[in-house]
Amino acid sequence: MKDLLFAVLALVSAVAAAYFLYSFQKYDDQTSLIFGIILALLAIVFGGLFMFGKVNRHEDIHITE
């Protein structure tokens, strides 16, 4: 469940970052640039947490099984 939350938050952050960076490019607003950069970094962090949870989850298989 936690992995799904990280994935959704990463996608929402990436879409919001794209919107704010587009808004900065179109209207030349400094606050849009700051929000865009912060949201892009959050998207990277949440995406990393999602991938870390997927890669690190494994079951040990023993020889005796």
N, C-alpha and C positions, 0 to 999 in steps of 0.2 A: 504494500500500500504506500509505503514511504517513497519507493522508486517512482511510482506513478505521479505522486505529488511533485517530486523533483523534475520529472519530465514535463509536466504541465507548466510549472513555474518557469522552466527554461524556455519553453515555446512562447509563453506570454511575454516574458522579458525580451525575447528576441524580436517579437513583433512590435512591441512598444518601442524598443530601441530603434528599429528601422523607421517607425513613424516619426520619432523625435529627430533622428538624424536627417530624414527627408524634410521635416519642418525647418530645421536649421538651414539646410541648403536652399530651400525655397524662400524663406522669410528673413534669413540672416539674424536669427535670434540667439543670443548667447546662452540663455537658460535652456533652450532646446538642445544645444550641444552638450551641456553639462548633464542633463537628464539622459540623453542618448548614450553618452559614454558610461555613465553609472549603470544604466540598464543593460548595456552590452556586456559589461563586466559581470553583472549578476547572471546573465544568461550563460556565460562561460562557466561560472562557478556552479550553477545549478545543473548544467549539462555534465560537468565533471563529476559532481556528486551522483548523478544518475548513472553514468558509465562506471564509476568506481563501485557502486552497489551491484551492478550487473556482472562485472568482471570478477569481483572478489567472492561471489557467492558460488561455492562448489561443495560437493560432498566428497569426503574421503572414501576411497574404495580400498579395502584391505584385501590382501592375498587370500585370507581365509573365507571370504564371501563367495 
